[in-house]
Amino acid sequence: MIRSAVRHVAASCVLVALAVAAPAAADDVTVMTSGAFTAAYLELAPRFERATGHTLVTATTSMGVGEASIPSRLQRRDAADVVIIEDAALQELAASGLILAGTRVPLARSGIGLAVRAGAPKPDISSLDALRSALLQARSVAYSAPMITSSRRSRLRRWTSRAPARVL
């Protein structure tokens, strides 16, 4: 129920953001979006196109480090009218001059989840120290790149560098 409401609000925000970002005379609006927001975006894109007459050209990609990642595409000066990514990553791109500073529009809030293997004890993550301890005690740690900015990745590696865990 809550997830559906959050998705609806996020979807509405994307429509509003795209309507504001779309140039009045343009037929095509090029949008780069990371995996974290792709489902909501793809659900809303047809409604936006019908409501505005604009055509969305979608570059669904990731915030990773590969050639197809959003930072790599922006560094190559690939065209993008709208970039939809996690806030901290958006701020990093603005600070590096890859996107226009001051154009940020909040679209949604998103939580981060933690999962363990079936039958494994549930780790205590009630505080920063408890989370750090859980990461240090883990045999391996995997994370989703769209939610991990370079500063968070560095912190995660520092936290786990003294532990036997592998960061996947």
Rosetta blueprint (number, residue, H / E / L):
1 M L
2 I H
3 R H
4 S H
5 A H
6 V H
7 R H
8 H H
9 V H
10 A H
11 A H
12 S H
13 C H
14 V H
15 L H
16 V H
17 A H
18 L H
19 A H
20 V H
21 A H
22 A L
23 P L
24 A L
25 A L
26 A L
27 D L
28 D E
29 V E
30 T E
31 V E
32 M E
33 T E
34 S E
35 G H
36 A H
37 F H
38 T H
39 A H
40 A H
41 Y H
42 L H
43 E H
44 L H
45 A H
46 P H
47 R H
48 F H
49 E H
50 R H
51 A H
52 T H
53 G L
54 H L
55 T E
56 L E
57 V E
58 T E
59 A E
60 T E
61 T E
62 S L
63 M L
64 G L
65 V L
66 G L
67 E L
68 A L
69 S L
70 I H
71 P H
72 S H
73 R H
74 L H
75 Q H
76 R L
77 R L
78 D L
79 A L
80 A L
81 D L
82 V E
83 V E
84 I E
85 I L
86 E L
87 D H
88 A H
89 A H
90 L H
91 Q H
92 E H
93 L H
94 A H
95 A H
96 S L
97 G L
98 L L
99 I L
100 L L
101 A L
102 G L
103 T L
104 R L
105 V L
106 P L
107 L L
108 A L
109 R L
110 S L
111 G L
112 I L
113 G L
114 L L
115 A L
116 V L
117 R L
118 A L
119 G L
120 A L
121 P L
122 K L
123 P L
124 D L
125 I L
126 S L
127 S L
128 L H
129 D H
130 A H
131 L H
132 R H
133 S H
134 A H
135 L H
136 L H
137 Q H
138 A L
139 R L
140 S E
141 V E
142 A L
143 Y L
144 S L
145 A H
146 P H
147 M H
148 I L
149 T L
150 S H
151 S H
152 R H
153 R H
154 S H
155 R H
156 L H
157 R H
158 R H
159 W H
160 T H
161 S L
162 R L
163 A L
164 P L
165 A L
166 R E
167 V E
168 L L
